[in-house]
Amino acid sequence: MFRNITPVVKNLLLINVGLLIVSQFIFPQLNQWFALYYIHSPYFKPFQFLTYMFMHADFWHLFGNMFGLMIFGPLLEQFLGPKKLLILWMVCGVGSGVLYSGYTAYRMNNLEEKVAMFQNNPDPESFNKLVLENRGFFQSSVFDFVDAYSRNPDDPNKISQAKQTLDAILDIQGNVPMVGASGALFGVLIAFAMLFPNTQLFLLFPPIPIKAKYMVLFYSLYTIYNVFVNNPLDNVAHFAHLSGLVIGGVLVYFWKKDRNSFY
C-alpha cells in the first residue's frame, strides 16, 4: 500500500501527521489557533477556514481520515493528476468549513432567539425544552434542577440560575471548535464514486464487497439523516460531511464532461 502512495497524497499525510504530533506533544496552543471557531467567537480568525482541515482531535480521528485518503486518493491522483486532486481536497475542505460556519451561525441565531424569549418570559417548560435540545452540553445533575424549578416556577433564585445556565450554554456552543479533514475526504469519496462507480470495494465491517457508487450512496443518506436528526449528543459535524459531498460532486461533474468513467 505505502509503495503506491502518490506525491500529493503522501504530502497531505505528512502534513496532517506532523501537525497532530506538534499539537499534541509540542505546542498544544496550535489547537486553539488553527481549529475553526464560530464566526462570532472571540477565538475566530479567517485563516481557520484553511487550517482547521489539517488539525485532528486525536490519533483515531486522524487515522480515519488519512486511511480513507490512502485508499481512494492515489487512484484519483493518477486519473485526475496531482493538481486536480489537490484542488479537490482543498476546495472541499475550505468549502465545507465555510458552509458549516453558515450552518452554525443559523443554529446559533435560533438558539439565541430561544434564550432571549426565555429571558423575557421565563418558565420551566421552555427551560426544560432548551435543556433537552442541548443536553449534550449538560451534566445529568441539571435534570434535578429542572425538577426543582418546575416545582417552584416563581422562585427568583431558580429563575436567576436558569438564566445563568442558558447564558453559559450560549457561551459554550459559541466556542466549540471544528477540526478534521472529513469534509475534504467526503469530496474524495464522491469523486471516486463518480469516476469509478462500479469498482468493487471490500469493507471491513460488514466484511462484504460493495460497488463504490453504493457505498457512497449509503454514506450520503446516512449523513443527510444525521443532519436532519441533529442529535445533541452527537459531536460529529455531519453538515460539513454533506458539504464536502456536494462540493466534490459539483467539481467532478464539470471535470468529468470531457472524460469517461473507469469501471
C-alpha positions as MATLAB code, in Angstrom:
seq = 'MFRNITPVVKNLLLINVGLLIVSQFIFPQLNQWFALYYIHSPYFKPFQFLTYMFMHADFWHLFGNMFGLMIFGPLLEQFLGPKKLLILWMVCGVGSGVLYSGYTAYRMNNLEEKVAMFQNNPDPESFNKLVLENRGFFQSSVFDFVDAYSRNPDDPNKISQAKQTLDAILDIQGNVPMVGASGALFGVLIAFAMLFPNTQLFLLFPPIPIKAKYMVLFYSLYTIYNVFVNNPLDNVAHFAHLSGLVIGGVLVYFWKKDRNSFY';
ca = [
       0.000    0.000    0.000;
       2.689    2.508    1.031;
       4.725    1.942   -2.141;
       1.730    3.044   -4.219;
       1.166    6.332   -2.388;
       1.263    9.209   -4.865;
       3.047   12.551   -4.197;
       0.059   14.731   -3.226;
      -1.412   12.009   -1.004;
       1.983   11.457    0.637;
       2.489   15.155    1.357;
      -1.019   15.529    2.780;
      -0.341   12.550    5.052;
       2.950   14.012    6.254;
       1.449   17.448    6.946;
      -1.511   16.040    8.903;
       0.577   13.582   10.914;
       3.192   16.246   11.627;
       0.623   18.759   12.855;
      -1.005   16.168   15.112;
       2.360   15.420   16.746;
       3.137   19.123   17.177;
      -0.314   19.996   18.555;
      -0.485   17.013   20.905;
       3.048   16.893   22.288;
       4.963   20.082   21.489;
       2.695   23.102   21.083;
      -0.896   22.471   22.284;
      -1.813   26.129   21.691;
      -1.871   25.269   18.000;
      -5.259   23.592   18.509;
      -6.871   26.872   19.565;
      -5.195   28.864   16.811;
      -5.878   26.524   13.903;
      -9.267   24.963   14.779;
     -12.333   26.572   13.156;
     -14.490   28.576   15.566;
     -17.926   30.127   15.183;
     -17.534   33.419   13.305;
     -18.701   35.473   16.320;
     -16.405   33.664   18.750;
     -13.514   35.726   20.146;
     -11.236   32.883   19.035;
     -12.274   33.044   15.366;
      -9.709   34.026   12.728;
     -10.368   33.961    8.945;
      -7.353   31.746    8.255;
      -9.035   28.971   10.265;
     -11.143   28.137    7.199;
      -7.927   26.702    5.790;
      -6.054   25.472    8.856;
      -8.857   23.540   10.589;
      -8.729   20.770    7.984;
      -5.136   19.934    8.966;
      -5.955   19.589   12.669;
      -7.415   16.490   14.333;
      -8.820   15.750   17.770;
      -6.737   12.629   18.370;
      -4.937    9.745   16.676;
      -8.085    7.822   15.757;
      -9.691   10.885   14.219;
      -6.567   11.377   12.117;
      -6.341    7.676   11.284;
      -9.902    7.527    9.938;
      -9.412   10.461    7.590;
      -5.908    9.556    6.434;
      -6.821    5.889    5.911;
      -9.614    6.996    3.589;
      -7.215    9.302    1.751;
      -4.696    6.455    1.313;
      -7.376    4.113   -0.047;
      -9.073    6.456   -2.519;
      -6.533    9.213   -3.111;
      -3.779    7.500   -5.159;
      -6.058    6.245   -7.940;
      -7.758    9.627   -8.140;
      -4.385   11.360   -8.330;
      -3.304    9.075  -11.171;
      -6.551    9.708  -13.036;
      -7.110   13.415  -12.367;
      -3.491   14.436  -11.934;
      -1.778   15.895   -8.832;
      -3.058   19.430   -9.437;
      -6.734   18.489   -9.641;
      -6.551   16.155   -6.638;
      -5.028   18.941   -4.559;
      -7.688   21.368   -5.806;
     -10.393   18.820   -4.934;
      -9.013   18.312   -1.425;
      -8.517   21.996   -0.679;
     -11.751   23.302   -2.203;
     -13.852   20.638   -0.470;
     -12.080   21.230    2.838;
     -12.274   25.018    2.787;
     -15.756   24.999    1.258;
     -17.017   22.612    3.938;
     -15.653   24.918    6.620;
     -17.364   27.949    5.104;
     -20.722   26.206    4.672;
     -20.532   24.639    8.130;
     -19.851   28.075    9.610;
     -23.002   29.355    7.920;
     -24.937   26.402    9.306;
     -23.517   27.065   12.774;
     -24.482   30.743   12.530;
     -28.038   29.719   11.632;
     -28.229   27.312   14.603;
     -26.712   29.857   16.985;
     -29.164   32.518   15.851;
     -32.064   30.164   16.590;
     -30.631   29.319   19.998;
     -30.064   32.991   20.853;
     -33.673   33.790   19.940;
     -34.997   30.985   22.151;
     -32.795   32.044   25.065;
     -33.890   35.678   24.643;
     -37.534   34.602   24.706;
     -36.901   32.718   27.937;
     -35.059   35.672   29.462;
     -38.056   37.908   28.724;
     -40.666   35.386   29.852;
     -39.063   32.638   31.970;
     -40.997   29.446   32.566;
     -39.945   25.872   33.458;
     -41.400   24.318   30.305;
     -39.295   26.499   27.991;
     -36.209   25.881   30.111;
     -36.749   22.126   30.067;
     -37.142   22.178   26.268;
     -33.891   24.102   25.834;
     -32.094   21.712   28.164;
     -33.304   18.690   26.176;
     -32.298   20.295   22.869;
     -28.784   20.934   24.205;
     -28.414   18.068   26.653;
     -25.021   17.111   25.266;
     -23.589   20.191   26.998;
     -25.112   19.489   30.424;
     -24.235   17.184   33.269;
     -27.005   14.840   34.367;
     -27.488   16.883   37.563;
     -29.179   19.606   35.517;
     -32.343   17.496   35.425;
     -32.539   17.693   39.223;
     -32.580   21.454   38.848;
     -35.245   21.192   36.124;
     -37.459   19.288   38.573;
     -36.818   21.796   41.359;
     -37.527   24.738   39.049;
     -40.756   23.089   37.838;
     -41.964   22.798   41.436;
     -41.051   26.437   42.193;
     -41.540   28.380   38.929;
     -41.783   31.756   40.667;
     -38.702   31.366   42.850;
     -36.391   34.274   41.851;
     -33.283   32.244   42.726;
     -34.380   29.396   40.461;
     -35.179   31.825   37.641;
     -31.805   33.516   38.019;
     -29.990   30.168   37.998;
     -31.910   29.070   34.896;
     -30.932   32.283   33.081;
     -27.284   31.840   34.055;
     -27.366   28.242   32.859;
     -28.676   29.211   29.433;
     -26.159   32.055   29.149;
     -23.427   29.522   29.846;
     -24.765   27.226   27.119;
     -24.702   30.092   24.632;
     -21.094   30.739   25.547;
     -20.126   27.061   25.263;
     -21.964   26.494   21.984;
     -20.405   29.607   20.513;
     -16.897   28.443   21.318;
     -16.922   24.796   20.220;
     -14.243   24.398   17.526;
     -14.333   22.145   14.485;
     -11.280   20.210   13.313;
     -10.585   17.491   10.788;
     -10.306   16.755    7.094;
     -13.624   14.906    6.849;
     -15.169   17.480    4.512;
     -12.219   17.115    2.144;
     -12.325   13.323    2.460;
     -16.026   13.197    1.582;
     -15.184   15.200   -1.514;
     -12.666   12.497   -2.417;
     -15.255    9.784   -1.765;
     -17.858   11.297   -4.079;
     -15.183   11.889   -6.727;
     -14.136    8.244   -6.570;
     -17.744    7.053   -6.829;
     -18.434    9.311   -9.823;
     -15.271    8.359  -11.704;
     -15.095    4.676  -10.732;
     -18.728    3.844   -9.870;
     -18.541    0.096  -10.404;
     -15.200   -0.515   -8.704;
     -15.630   -3.263   -6.113;
     -14.592   -2.303   -2.588;
     -14.264   -4.741    0.283;
     -15.498   -3.306    3.557;
     -14.021   -4.227    6.912;
     -17.444   -4.042    8.560;
     -19.536   -5.696    7.385;
     -16.962   -7.850    5.519;
     -18.702   -7.787    2.143;
     -17.803   -6.463   -1.336;
     -19.721   -3.412   -2.489;
     -19.544   -1.137   -5.516;
     -18.183    2.339   -4.901;
     -21.379    4.064   -6.013;
     -23.479    2.132   -3.493;
     -21.049    2.720   -0.637;
     -21.051    6.467   -1.214;
     -24.835    6.463   -1.632;
     -25.139    4.788    1.775;
     -22.791    7.315    3.408;
     -24.665   10.173    1.735;
     -28.062    9.010    3.013;
     -26.606    8.376    6.476;
     -25.112   11.878    6.517;
     -28.336   13.537    5.369;
     -30.275   11.625    8.013;
     -27.939   12.820   10.770;
     -28.092   16.423    9.572;
     -31.883   16.426    9.909;
     -31.954   14.449   13.174;
     -29.335   16.783   14.707;
     -28.732   14.623   17.776;
     -27.433   16.909   20.571;
     -25.272   14.051   21.898;
     -23.511   13.658   18.546;
     -20.286   15.677   18.207;
     -19.727   14.798   14.530;
     -20.004   17.682   12.036;
     -22.349   15.875    9.627;
     -23.206   19.076    7.775;
     -19.515   19.520    6.921;
     -19.502   15.967    5.522;
     -22.567   16.731    3.429;
     -20.952   19.950    2.224;
     -17.872   18.028    1.091;
     -20.045   15.605   -0.848;
     -21.910   18.390   -2.619;
     -18.835   20.483   -3.438;
     -16.863   17.449   -4.597;
     -19.766   16.269   -6.721;
     -20.086   19.647   -8.439;
     -16.345   19.842   -9.139;
     -16.142   16.360  -10.602;
     -19.311   16.893  -12.640;
     -17.598   19.679  -14.571;
     -14.245   17.889  -14.779;
     -15.923   14.730  -15.982;
     -17.600   16.275  -19.034;
     -14.626   15.582  -21.281;
     -13.550   12.271  -19.723;
     -15.081    8.816  -19.421;
     -15.589    6.950  -16.174;
     -13.390    3.979  -15.338;
     -15.042    0.696  -14.372;
];
